[in-house]
Structure formats: structure tokens, C-alpha cells
């Protein structure tokens, strides 16, 4: 468990999620992959990578590939799970279109507590059962 002073900002969570998806697709990420995925400049990526590396979440060295540590992978999976819970809720319960749901789920998944996400997942599951 991370201590409070080690908690990630919304931006850092976004970087961790992006790295997770890139690594899932390509087995490793590069700075340019992350910059492209998040539509940010390479210097912003480098700053974030130093921070995530310092927190023990990624393996990073300048001009080398980037991979997740076990701790980073576990945290990234939690972030991706949060994103999916919200996206599914927006589409299935609130009837929001996929594009809008995706955009908002990405933003909100970095800020909503685990307790609220668990309840959203339950409500979404109840809604699906009733619809079946």
C-alpha cells in the first residue's frame, strides 16, 4: 500500500494507465508511444516517468524501454478496472454514448474512491440482471 505522500495524482494515474495499455500491446513502451497516446510533449512524459520511477512503479532509464514493476502493474490494473467500471455504468445504466462514456470514464476513473466504484459496479450488475 502506498503512503499518503506517495499517492498518485490524476495525471500520474493517466500515465500509468497509458503505459499499461502500451505494454499490453507491445510488451514495452517508449517515451514517444506515451506522448502519442496521451497527446502530450515528450518533456512532459519524461517528467512523469521520473516521478513514477521514483515511486517504484516503472522501470525507466532515458532512451530505453519502459516497463511496469509488479507494484506498478498492480496499481495500473486497478486504474484500468476503475475506468471500465465507470465506462460500463455510463453506457449500461445512464445510456450515454460510447465516445462520451469513454472520455468521461477516463477522467473520472482517476478520482473516484474504491468504495464508490464498488457500489457503481453493483448497481450496474443489478441493472444488467434486470434487463436479462
SVG drawing of the C-alpha trace seen along z (x, -y; Angstrom):
<svg xmlns="http://www.w3.org/2000/svg" viewBox="-35 -19 54 31">
<polyline fill="none" stroke="black" stroke-width="0.4" points="0.0,0.0 1.3,-3.4 1.6,-6.0 -0.3,-9.3 2.7,-11.2 3.3,-8.5 -0.2,-8.7 -0.6,-9.4 -2.0,-12.5 -4.7,-12.2 -2.1,-12.9 0.3,-10.2 -2.6,-7.7 -3.2,-8.6 0.4,-8.0 0.4,-4.7 -2.8,-3.6 -1.3,-4.6 1.9,-2.6 -0.2,0.4 -2.1,0.4 1.1,-0.2 3.0,2.6 -0.1,4.9 0.1,4.2 3.8,4.0 5.4,5.6 7.3,2.4 6.7,-1.4 8.8,-4.2 8.5,-7.9 7.2,-8.6 4.5,-5.9 3.3,-7.5 3.4,-11.1 1.4,-10.0 -1.2,-8.1 -1.7,-11.0 -1.2,-13.7 1.5,-15.5 5.0,-16.5 8.0,-14.3 9.4,-16.5 6.1,-16.1 6.4,-12.4 10.0,-12.4 9.0,-14.3 6.2,-11.9 8.4,-8.9 11.0,-10.1 8.3,-10.5 6.7,-7.1 10.2,-5.5 11.0,-7.2 7.8,-5.7 8.9,-2.3 6.0,-1.8 8.0,-1.6 11.4,-0.6 12.8,-3.6 16.1,-4.8 16.5,-7.6 16.4,-6.4 15.4,-2.9 12.1,-0.9 9.7,-1.4 8.0,1.4 5.9,1.7 7.2,3.1 5.0,5.6 3.7,2.7 3.1,0.6 1.3,3.3 -1.0,3.9 -1.8,0.2 -2.3,-0.1 -4.8,2.8 -6.7,1.1 -6.9,-2.1 -8.0,-0.2 -10.6,1.6 -11.9,-1.8 -12.1,-3.1 -14.0,0.0 -16.5,-0.1 -17.3,-3.8 -17.5,-3.3 -19.8,-0.3 -22.0,-2.2 -22.3,-5.2 -23.2,-3.1 -25.5,-0.5 -27.2,-2.5 -27.0,-6.1 -27.4,-5.3 -24.5,-7.6 -23.0,-7.0 -19.7,-5.1 -17.5,-8.1 -18.8,-10.3 -18.7,-7.4 -15.1,-6.7 -14.0,-10.3 -15.6,-10.8 -14.7,-7.4 -11.1,-8.2 -11.2,-11.5 -13.3,-10.2 -11.5,-6.9 -8.5,-8.7 -10.5,-10.5 -13.3,-8.2 -12.8,-6.1 -12.7,-2.3 -15.8,-2.3 -17.9,-4.3 -16.6,-2.2 -17.7,1.0 -21.2,-0.4 -21.3,-1.6 -20.3,1.9 -23.0,3.4 -25.7,1.1 -24.5,1.8 -24.7,5.5 -28.2,5.2 -29.3,3.3 -27.9,5.9 -29.6,8.7 -33.0,7.0 -32.5,6.3 -31.8,10.0"/>
</svg>
